Amino acid sequence: MKTHDIVTTLNGVDVEALGAMIEDIRAKPALGQSRFRAHNTWIQGAHNRTSVQGFYAGGREDESREQPFVLDSDEPPLLLGQNRGANAVEIALTALASCMTGTLVYYGAAMGIELEEVSAELEGALDQAGLFGIDEATRNGLQHIRIDYTIKSPEPRQRILELMGVAQKFSPLYDMMTNPVPVSVRLVN
């Protein structure tokens, strides 16, 4: 790179736009408020279909998605489903992986850390004795999640470990899975 070249994109992230967005939120905190939505419909058995389309961010409703994203979920036959999609726990692990990796990539760009490859293997342990109420002392949900990252970068290992710590600190899904989140459940009809 020539000394007069200016890096505007790093890790596929527009660094200037990222910096501008952060400064806009710093100047006007209301711009940081977001609302994400999902619509779920039960199909049959454990088969569900969820669609996501619009959301609120940056002080306005986003209507950039002409078509919704559609995600089917089900259980494998071993768990009495028909394999019409990943199960809910697998989708949660997918959400955690994509959020932590996205956070890692964005912060990497903001910190000037070039990433050549990033992959993660996740595993969550669940005891069905809790799910089925067989053992009230057993948690219903995941008892532990392990994330193993493989990251290729010209940066030293210590810098990558620092970046991983930043991703853990600021990933919304990591925070959501490691801290209680109030959830309200209502019947609206």
C-alpha positions as a printed NumPy array, in Angstrom:
array([[  0.   ,   0.   ,   0.   ],
       [  1.27 ,   3.461,  -0.838],
       [  1.49 ,   5.941,   2.032],
       [ -1.143,   8.18 ,   0.464],
       [ -3.684,   5.341,   0.133],
       [ -6.408,   5.495,   2.773],
       [ -7.978,   2.274,   4.014],
       [-11.749,   2.722,   3.994],
       [-12.719,  -0.952,   4.133],
       [-11.228,  -3.556,   6.469],
       [-12.616,  -7.082,   6.932],
       [-15.468,  -6.131,   4.58 ],
       [-16.517,  -3.28 ,   6.894],
       [-16.666,   0.361,   5.777],
       [-14.493,   1.796,   8.548],
       [-15.45 ,   5.411,   7.828],
       [-19.18 ,   4.623,   7.931],
       [-18.698,   2.608,  11.137],
       [-16.859,   5.519,  12.772],
       [-19.527,   7.96 ,  11.609],
       [-22.312,   5.765,  12.995],
       [-20.557,   5.525,  16.369],
       [-20.067,   9.299,  16.482],
       [-23.724,   9.902,  15.529],
       [-24.872,   7.667,  18.406],
       [-22.409,   9.328,  20.769],
       [-23.826,  12.75 ,  19.811],
       [-27.459,  11.627,  19.848],
       [-27.934,   8.488,  22.009],
       [-31.524,   7.958,  20.803],
       [-30.051,   6.837,  17.459],
       [-28.649,   3.792,  19.236],
       [-32.098,   2.486,  20.165],
       [-33.151,  -0.535,  18.083],
       [-36.176,  -2.82 ,  17.928],
       [-35.895,  -6.199,  16.22 ],
       [-38.95 ,  -8.317,  15.457],
       [-39.779, -11.856,  14.46 ],
       [-43.1  , -13.474,  13.535],
       [-43.452, -17.189,  14.3  ],
       [-46.131, -19.589,  13.065],
       [-46.526, -23.161,  14.251],
       [-46.869, -25.589,  11.315],
       [-47.137, -29.086,  12.853],
       [-45.401, -31.113,  15.55 ],
       [-42.166, -29.28 ,  16.382],
       [-42.127, -27.552,  12.956],
       [-42.285, -23.743,  13.175],
       [-41.689, -21.03 ,  10.587],
       [-40.345, -17.632,  11.589],
       [-40.083, -14.597,   9.335],
       [-38.111, -11.433,   9.943],
       [-38.265,  -8.329,   7.807],
       [-38.573,  -4.82 ,   9.21 ],
       [-36.764,  -3.408,  12.22 ],
       [-36.183,  -0.061,  13.878],
       [-32.665,   1.39 ,  14.14 ],
       [-30.874,   4.68 ,  13.661],
       [-33.973,   6.679,  14.534],
       [-36.142,   5.19 ,  11.791],
       [-37.926,   2.102,  10.549],
       [-35.795,   0.1  ,   8.106],
       [-37.68 ,  -1.087,   5.034],
       [-34.676,  -2.21 ,   2.957],
       [-35.739,  -5.872,   2.877],
       [-38.141,  -6.39 ,  -0.004],
       [-38.794,  -9.974,   1.111],
       [-38.673, -11.4  ,   4.624],
       [-36.012, -13.859,   5.713],
       [-37.738, -17.138,   6.539],
       [-36.329, -19.68 ,   8.978],
       [-37.881, -23.077,   9.556],
       [-37.215, -24.95 ,  12.782],
       [-37.996, -28.519,  13.74 ],
       [-36.46 , -31.413,  15.609],
       [-34.618, -34.409,  14.191],
       [-36.458, -37.766,  14.219],
       [-34.444, -38.821,  17.298],
       [-36.264, -35.987,  19.113],
       [-39.626, -36.813,  17.437],
       [-39.431, -34.232,  14.638],
       [-39.198, -34.408,  10.856],
       [-35.887, -32.515,  10.226],
       [-37.598, -29.604,   8.466],
       [-35.032, -27.228,   9.942],
       [-32.483, -26.769,  12.685],
       [-33.914, -26.999,  16.179],
       [-34.302, -23.97 ,  18.436],
       [-31.108, -24.671,  20.395],
       [-29.14 , -24.953,  17.142],
       [-30.673, -21.668,  15.965],
       [-29.685, -20.046,  19.284],
       [-26.103, -21.313,  18.827],
       [-26.182, -19.959,  15.262],
       [-27.358, -16.574,  16.542],
       [-24.619, -16.505,  19.179],
       [-21.945, -17.475,  16.635],
       [-23.045, -14.894,  14.076],
       [-23.366, -12.111,  16.653],
       [-20.023, -12.77 ,  18.315],
       [-18.286, -13.147,  14.955],
       [-19.93 , -10.001,  13.592],
       [-18.903,  -8.093,  16.712],
       [-15.369,  -9.461,  16.389],
       [-15.174,  -8.409,  12.722],
       [-16.603,  -4.91 ,  13.312],
       [-14.348,  -4.238,  16.288],
       [-11.422,  -5.717,  14.382],
       [-12.055,  -3.166,  11.632],
       [-12.418,  -0.332,  14.159],
       [ -9.176,  -1.399,  15.883],
       [ -7.277,  -1.763,  12.588],
       [ -6.96 ,  -5.552,  12.926],
       [ -6.956,  -7.392,   9.617],
       [ -8.77 , -10.726,   9.686],
       [ -8.124, -13.21 ,   6.907],
       [-10.331, -16.074,   8.13 ],
       [-12.644, -16.559,  11.093],
       [-14.541, -19.724,  11.969],
       [-16.151, -20.984,  15.142],
       [-17.295, -24.345,  16.444],
       [-20.027, -24.199,  19.087],
       [-21.441, -26.878,  21.313],
       [-24.202, -26.567,  23.896],
       [-25.002, -29.152,  26.556],
       [-28.64 , -29.75 ,  27.465],
       [-30.12 , -32.337,  29.841],
       [-33.601, -33.371,  28.724],
       [-34.463, -34.395,  32.297],
       [-34.899, -30.661,  32.933],
       [-36.847, -30.055,  29.724],
       [-39.378, -32.789,  30.515],
       [-39.661, -31.95 ,  34.214],
       [-38.211, -35.323,  35.239],
       [-35.685, -33.693,  37.565],
       [-36.666, -30.314,  38.964],
       [-33.061, -29.664,  40.024],
       [-31.921, -29.873,  36.387],
       [-31.934, -26.685,  34.343],
       [-34.373, -26.618,  31.365],
       [-31.965, -24.825,  29.064],
       [-28.381, -25.152,  28.05 ],
       [-26.081, -25.832,  30.956],
       [-22.934, -24.794,  29.136],
       [-21.849, -23.439,  25.754],
       [-18.347, -23.851,  24.366],
       [-17.076, -21.668,  21.507],
       [-13.803, -22.569,  19.794],
       [-12.548, -19.903,  17.381],
       [-10.019, -20.375,  14.62 ],
       [ -8.745, -16.997,  13.453],
       [ -6.188, -16.349,  10.747],
       [ -4.647, -12.881,  10.901],
       [ -1.239, -11.248,  10.444],
       [ -1.675,  -9.799,  13.942],
       [  0.115, -11.335,  16.951],
       [ -1.834, -13.878,  19.032],
       [ -2.091, -11.483,  21.992],
       [ -3.832,  -8.88 ,  19.813],
       [ -6.33 , -11.502,  18.598],
       [ -7.006, -12.578,  22.195],
       [ -7.623,  -8.915,  23.047],
       [-10.079,  -8.679,  20.138],
       [-11.866, -11.843,  21.278],
       [-12.281, -10.284,  24.721],
       [-13.77 ,  -7.167,  23.14 ],
       [-16.196,  -9.32 ,  21.124],
       [-17.312, -11.075,  24.326],
       [-17.724,  -7.765,  26.108],
       [-19.809,  -6.091,  23.392],
       [-21.692,  -8.886,  21.586],
       [-25.431,  -8.402,  22.239],
       [-26.15 , -12.156,  22.05 ],
       [-23.256, -13.059,  24.337],
       [-24.621, -10.545,  26.833],
       [-28.153, -11.869,  26.401],
       [-27.059, -15.463,  26.997],
       [-24.857, -14.707,  29.991],
       [-27.114, -12.213,  31.819],
       [-30.81 , -12.48 ,  32.647],
       [-33.057, -10.646,  30.17 ],
       [-36.616,  -9.798,  31.182],
       [-39.017, -11.633,  28.876],
       [-42.736, -10.946,  28.949],
       [-45.121, -13.557,  27.555],
       [-48.752, -12.591,  26.87 ],
       [-51.835, -13.984,  25.209],
       [-53.124, -11.158,  22.984],
       [-56.402, -12.557,  21.647]])
